[in-house]
Amino acid sequence: MIRRLTPILAVRAALALVVLGTAVPTAARAQEAPPAAEFVGLAPEAVRQWIGSLGAEVGELQRDGGDAFFRVETGGVRWLVFFYGCDPAGLCGDLQYSVAFDAPGVTDAAINAWNRDRRFLKAYVGTAGEGRPLAFAQYDVLIQGGAP
């Protein structure tokens, strides 16, 4: 049974909240927020060199506005690495691996099932410039500082 809150009950509830609020120890309410973590990021050129050292064919670092990226080819697959959230020193807090595959038989339902069942790799359907169907996959990496 659902009961409607009468004005007297509303006043009692408000008074109870005030009393509870004043009963919380002052020290608990006055705690300061922890200091902000130092920015942690990756230099795009260092990531490019590292991927190249693993045996991949790596293109030159390119820029599109404020964002940096480079192309990679390994095992016959061509993909891109994009960098976002870069600071003035060139360290980037986010990167994204992105790849496109020819996908003449891939349906929206198959892509939706993929995204529903997998947490870390998102997919979507698009087309190439000439209208050829493509399936795109993207994997985001967020760089965060942690405890020493």
Backbone as a ProteinNet text record, in pm:
[ID]
protein_1_A
[PRIMARY]
MIRRLTPILAVRAALALVVLGTAVPTAARAQEAPPAAEFVGLAPEAVRQWIGSLGAEVGELQRDGGDAFFRVETGGVRWLVFFYGCDPAGLCGDLQYSVAFDAPGVTDAAINAWNRDRRFLKAYVGTAGEGRPLAFAQYDVLIQGGAP
[TERTIARY]
83.1	0	88.9	63.6	140.6	67.1	139.6	78.3	129.9	44.5	80.8	140.6	245.6	313.6	229.8	180.8	100.3	193.6	143.3	229.4	297.6	231	291.4	404.7	384.6	490.7	608.7	580.5	687.1	772.8	708.9	782.6	865.4	808.6	883.3	1004.5	985.9	1096.4	1206.2	1167.3	1266.3	1342.4	1272.2	1338.9	1434.2	1394.5	1482.2	1609.9	1599.1	1717.9	1809.2	1750.6	1830.4	1904.3	1834.1	1896.2	2008.6	1983.3	2087.6	2205.8	2177.7	2285.4	2374	2316.3	2397.1	2466.1	2420.1	2482.5	2609.1	2629.3	2749.5	2868.1	2971.8	3087.4	3142.5	3180.4	3232.1	3352.7	3439.3	3559.5	3523.8	3419.4	3381	3328.8	3257.4	3204	3309.5	3416.1	3515.5	3636.6	3629.7	3743.3	3770.3	3898	3936	3943.7	3919.2	3932.3	4078.9	4106.5	4245.9	4308	4439.2	4502.6	4483.6	4475.4	4457.6	4580.3	4555.5	4665.9	4744.9	4873.8	4959.3	4920.6	4920.8	4883.6	4982.4	4928.5	5009.9	4969.5	5066.6	5033.8	5147	5120.8	5219.2	5254.3	5380	5423.6	5394.4	5320.7	5287.6	5410.6	5517.8	5638	5696.3	5691.4	5742.2	5656.1	5525.2	5436.1	5461.6	5480.7	5509.1	5636.2	5740.9	5866.7	5851.5	5776.5	5756.1	5684.2	5576.4	5503.5	5594.7	5676.5	5772.2	5874.3	5915.8	6014.3	5957.5	5824.5	5759.8	5749.7	5797.4	5799.4	5693.3	5610.6	5507	5567.4	5506.1	5543.3	5464.7	5535.7	5470.9	5496.9	5387.8	5399.4	5446.5	5470.8	5514.3	5400.3	5437.2	5340.5	5280	5146.4	5075.5	4987.1	4946.5	4857.8	4738.2	4623.7	4500.7	4444	4469.6	4433.4	4522	4464.6	4542.4	4567.3	4508.6	4519.7	4630.7	4702.3	4809.7	4764	4818.1	4789	4899.5	4904.3	4992.3	4929.4	4974.2	4924.1	5017.5	4959.1	5035.5	4989.8	5084.6	5048.5	5123.3	5047.6	5106.9	5020	5081.7	5007.1	4904.7	4930.3	4836.7	4719.3	4716	4606.9	4660.5	4588.7	4623.4	4531.8	4590.1	4512.1	4574.2	4504.9	4549.6	4555.2	4644.9	4650.4	4629.6	4523.9	4490.9	4521.8	4563.2	4594.5	4503.7	4448.1	4356.8	4396	4342.7	4366.4	4512.3	4578.4	4721.1	4743.2	4846.7	4880.1	4978.5	5011.2	5102.9	5241.8	5282.8	5413.5	5409.9	5291.1	5280	5248.5	5223	5183	5031.7	4986.8	4845.3	4786.4	4669.9	4605.4	4516.8	4482.3	4394.4	4451.9	4438.7	4470.7	4367.1	4356.1	4255.9	4317.5	4300.4	4336.7	4211.2	4225.7	4109.6	4143.7	4052	4073	3941.2	3951.4	3833.1	3854.5	3748.9	3752.3	3643.6	3670	3563.9	3456.7	3332.2	3225.8	3098.8	3104	2982.5	2866.5	2893	2784.8	2751.2	2817.6	2793.4	2666	2583.2	2455.5	2462	2370.7	2359	2331	2252.1	2220	2346.3	2434.8	2559.5	2648.4	2655.2	2735.7	2675.8	2543	2477.7	2504.9	2502.1	2530.7	2675.2	2765.7	2907.2	2920.1	2863.2	2875	2806.3	2697.9	2627	2709	2776.8	2846	2990.8	3046.8	3188.1	3201.7	3283.4	3295.1	3397.3	3509.6	3622	3646.8	3582.3	3606.5	3473.9	3458.6	3331.9	3342.2	3229.7	3225.1	3107.6	3120.6	3010	3028.1	2921.7	2923.5	2928.5	3005.9	3015.4	3044.6	3081	3115	3243.7	3311.9	3429.6	3380.3	3471.7	3436	3352.2	3375.6	3300.7	3176.7	3138	3016.4	3036.4	3160.8	3190.7	3163.4	3087.5	3056.8	3181.5	3196.6	3309	3258.1	3329.4	3305.9	3425.2	3398.6	3503.9	3509.6	3629.7	3648.6	3742.2	3710	3791.4	3810.1	3932	3966.6	4029.4	3967	4014.9	4097.3	4204.2	4289.4	4298.2	4257.9	4265.8	4381.1	4476.6	4594.2	4563.7	4577.9	4550.1	4662.3	4685.3	4785.9	4732.8	4822.1	4781.6	4870.7	4849	4930.6	5069.8	5171.8	5308	5329.4
-116.7	0	124.7	216.3	339.4	447.2	512.3	619	751.8	846.6	981.2	1053.6	1131	1204.6	1327	1331.3	1445.5	1558	1682.7	1794.2	1771.9	1710.4	1687	1585.3	1479.7	1381.4	1442.4	1531.6	1596.6	1682.5	1755.5	1838.9	1750	1641.1	1549.1	1490.8	1453.1	1396.4	1500.3	1625.4	1731.7	1756.7	1759.2	1779.5	1664.5	1542.7	1428.4	1441	1487.2	1505.3	1613.5	1722	1828.9	1776	1701.8	1646.7	1551.1	1464.8	1371.9	1446.2	1552.2	1630	1697.6	1744.5	1809.3	1708.4	1583.8	1481.8	1425.2	1448.2	1398.5	1475.5	1408.2	1477.2	1581.6	1695.2	1805	1762.3	1681	1638.2	1560.4	1480.7	1402.3	1490.3	1597.9	1688.1	1781.2	1806.3	1904.5	1842.1	1717.7	1654.6	1720.6	1734.7	1793.1	1683.3	1724	1629.4	1591.5	1468.6	1429.6	1514.5	1532.8	1614.7	1550.8	1636.4	1587.1	1507.4	1398.7	1315.1	1390.3	1366.3	1426.8	1369.9	1456.7	1411.1	1305.3	1198.1	1089.8	1072.6	1063.2	1046.3	980.5	956.3	893.9	989.3	989	1066.9	985.2	1041.6	966.4	908.4	983	933.8	812.6	811.9	697.9	573.8	590.8	478.4	428	519.8	482.3	398.3	442.9	369	232.2	226	99.2	-1.7	42.2	-49.9	-95.5	-4.4	-41.5	-142.9	-129.9	-223.2	-364.6	-377	-507.7	-575	-506.8	-565.6	-514.6	-423.3	-368.9	-264	-247.9	-139.5	-16	88.5	204.5	329	402.1	526.1	640.8	752.5	872.8	930	996.2	1064	1179.5	1187.8	1292.9	1368.3	1487.2	1567.5	1614.9	1612.8	1665.8	1759	1888.1	1982.9	1957.6	1939.4	1912.8	1765.4	1677.8	1534.1	1473.2	1380.3	1309.6	1167.8	1110.5	971.6	918.4	786.5	723.2	592.9	548.2	424.1	309.4	190.3	70.1	-41.6	-126	-246.3	-363	-465.1	-585.4	-704.8	-812.6	-933.9	-911.2	-817.2	-788.8	-701	-654.9	-568.9	-426.8	-330.6	-188.9	-127.2	-53	11.1	144.6	221.1	354.8	362.6	446.9	478.5	629.3	668.8	810.8	848.7	973.7	1025.1	1143.1	1143	1248.9	1295.6	1410.1	1461.5	1494.4	1551.9	1581	1714.9	1719.4	1843.5	1923.4	2047.1	2130.3	2067.7	1980	1915.5	1799.2	1764.6	1658	1521.7	1512.8	1385.8	1371.9	1254.1	1232.3	1133.3	1166.4	1084.4	974.9	980.8	881.2	840.7	713.2	670.5	570.2	559.1	470.6	393.4	261.8	177.1	164.2	181.3	176.9	98.6	14	-67.3	-79.4	-93.4	-113.9	-239.4	-319.3	-442	-435.4	-493.3	-510.6	-597.1	-555.4	-626.7	-634.8	-699	-704	-779	-875	-953	-917.3	-817.4	-782.4	-699.1	-737.6	-667.2	-581.9	-487.9	-407.2	-496.6	-603.1	-694.7	-763.9	-803.9	-869.2	-771.6	-647.7	-545.9	-517	-505.8	-481.8	-596.2	-718.7	-833.9	-829.1	-792.6	-779.4	-677	-559.9	-453.9	-492	-565.4	-607.5	-708	-798.7	-909.1	-881.5	-772.7	-743	-604.5	-595.8	-471.2	-375.1	-425.1	-336.4	-301.4	-361	-332.4	-297.2	-170.5	-130.9	-144.9	-168.1	-186.7	-108.8	-74	-11.5	-34.9	-14	-34.6	101.4	109.5	231.4	194.3	293	266.4	339.5	285.5	352.8	461.3	541.7	652.1	610.3	492.1	444.9	365	367.4	299.4	155.2	107.6	-30	-44.1	-148.9	-163.7	-202.4	-139	-164.4	-187.2	-270.4	-285.9	-222.2	-131.6	-63	-120.3	-131.8	-172.6	-72.5	-33.1	65.1	20.8	42	6.9	129.6	180.7	300.9	263.9	340.2	323.4	458.5	464.6	586.8	571	660.8	654.7	733.8	669.2	736.2	711	810.9	794.2	702.9	644.6	555.6	573.2	494.8	502.3	447.7	506.7	459.5	318.2
0	0	0	-90	-99.1	-23.1	69.1	147.6	99	95.1	53.7	173.3	150.3	256.3	292.4	414.3	458.7	498.4	508.8	547.1	682.8	777.9	909.9	897.7	819.9	799.1	724.2	630.4	555	647.6	738.6	834.4	925.8	974.4	1061	987.7	860.5	782.9	763.6	735.2	716.9	846.1	960.6	1089.2	1119.9	1086.4	1110.3	1028.5	904.1	820.7	877.4	928.9	989.2	1111	1195.7	1315.9	1278.3	1182.2	1138	1078.2	1003.8	942.7	1044.6	1152.8	1255.7	1344.6	1341.1	1424.4	1360.6	1230.5	1163.8	1219	1260.4	1316.3	1219.9	1277.1	1196.4	1115	1171	1099.5	973.5	979.3	862.5	750.7	786.7	684.9	630.5	705.4	665.1	597.3	562.5	496.7	362.8	333	205.2	100.3	-21.8	-131.9	-146.7	-188.8	-208.5	-318.6	-315.3	-418.8	-556	-656.8	-793.3	-834.6	-904.9	-952.6	-1058.3	-1061	-1161.5	-1297.5	-1400	-1533.6	-1580.2	-1630.2	-1683.7	-1828.7	-1916.4	-2056.7	-2132	-2257.7	-2345.1	-2458	-2498.1	-2612.6	-2738.8	-2835.1	-2956.2	-3027.2	-3034.1	-3102.1	-3029.8	-2897.1	-2821	-2846.9	-2855.9	-2884.7	-3026.2	-3120.4	-3259.7	-3267.4	-3197.8	-3198.4	-3131.1	-3022.3	-2952.3	-3041	-3109.5	-3197.5	-3311.4	-3363.9	-3467.6	-3418.4	-3291.7	-3236.7	-3222.2	-3224.7	-3216.3	-3352.7	-3455.4	-3588.8	-3683.3	-3640.9	-3728.1	-3820.3	-3936.7	-4027.8	-3983.5	-3943.6	-3882.9	-3967.5	-3995.4	-4071.9	-3984.8	-4049.4	-3978.3	-3894.4	-3787.5	-3702.4	-3781.8	-3781	-3852.9	-3754.8	-3793.5	-3708.5	-3789.7	-3723.6	-3780.5	-3675.4	-3691.4	-3586.7	-3467.1	-3349.9	-3230	-3203.3	-3285.2	-3261.6	-3345.7	-3286.8	-3356.5	-3387.8	-3495	-3530.1	-3619.3	-3630.3	-3728	-3775.1	-3892.3	-3953.1	-3916.4	-3905.6	-3872.7	-3966.2	-4008.4	-4081.6	-4020.2	-3985	-3928.9	-3964	-4008	-4042.2	-4151.2	-4243.2	-4351.2	-4311.2	-4187.8	-4140.3	-4123.3	-4179.4	-4163.9	-4059.7	-3966.8	-3862.1	-3827.7	-3746.9	-3706.5	-3554.9	-3505.5	-3363.2	-3352.2	-3282.3	-3261.3	-3117.4	-3095.7	-2962.3	-2931.7	-2811	-2767.3	-2627.9	-2588	-2453.4	-2428.9	-2529.1	-2516.4	-2445.4	-2362	-2292.4	-2377.5	-2336.2	-2414.8	-2433.5	-2343.1	-2355.1	-2454.2	-2505.9	-2604.3	-2546.2	-2416.7	-2356.4	-2370.8	-2412.6	-2440.5	-2341.3	-2289.7	-2188.3	-2243.5	-2372.1	-2432.4	-2566.9	-2598.8	-2734.3	-2780.5	-2911.8	-2969	-3085.4	-3081.3	-3193.9	-3279.7	-3410.9	-3498.8	-3625.3	-3668.1	-3787.7	-3863.4	-3995.9	-4079.4	-4163.3	-4177.5	-4256.4	-4362	-4480.6	-4579.2	-4514.9	-4528.1	-4457.1	-4540.1	-4656.8	-4739	-4674.6	-4585.4	-4526.3	-4383.2	-4326.9	-4186.9	-4175.3	-4081.1	-4061.1	-3934.8	-3925.7	-3803.8	-3683.5	-3703.6	-3593.7	-3543	-3634.4	-3593.1	-3515.4	-3560.8	-3491.4	-3353.7	-3347.5	-3218.2	-3121	-3170.1	-3084.2	-3036	-3125	-3086.6	-2973.1	-2991	-2890	-2758.7	-2767.3	-2646.9	-2565.9	-2635.3	-2568.7	-2533.4	-2582.6	-2558.3	-2498.6	-2397.1	-2323.3	-2382.5	-2427.7	-2454.8	-2600.4	-2694.2	-2835.2	-2899.2	-2936.9	-2998.5	-3149.5	-3211.8	-3356.5	-3413.4	-3540.9	-3611.9	-3761.3	-3837.6	-3981.7	-4048.7	-4154.7	-4233.7	-4377.9	-4457.2	-4596.6	-4632.1	-4733.1	-4788	-4883.1	-4932.6	-5020.8	-5140.4	-5192.2	-5309.6	-5272.1	-5145.4	-5100.9	-5059	-5057.7	-5015.9	-4867	-4822.9	-4679.6	-4600.3	-4485.3	-4395.4	-4254.4	-4179.6	-4036.2	-3966.7	-3876.1	-3801.7	-3660.5	-3606.4	-3467.2	-3402.7	-3281.2	-3209	-3065.2	-3017.1	-2879.2	-2815.1	-2710.6	-2642.1	-2519.5	-2498.4	-2381.1	-2312.2	-2185.2	-2106.3	-2008.5	-2017.2	-1932.4	-1804.6	-1689.1	-1562.1	-1463.9	-1380.9	-1275.7	-1167.9	-1095.4	-987.2	-867.9	-766.6	-646	-676.9	-615.8	-639.6	-589.7
[MASK]
++++++++++++++++++++++++++++++++++++++++++++++++++++++++++++++++++++++++++++++++++++++++++++++++++++++++++++++++++++++++++++++++++++++++++++++++++++

